[in-house]
């Protein structure tokens, strides 16, 4: 019968990540690696693009509105 590998206890992983040596360096030797998912990366970049374009659009709209009122 083959043994199945079980996931580590989340609290033990967090304790290991939060543990530090006496000199302030991490006690964990990079055994846990967090990898970003494609969905999360797309959401982050999409949010950045949206937050960058929103002020540009409203600033341009405000500029056009102001220039129309001064031209009269």
Order of alpha helices (4+ residues) and beta strands (2+ residues): alpha-alpha
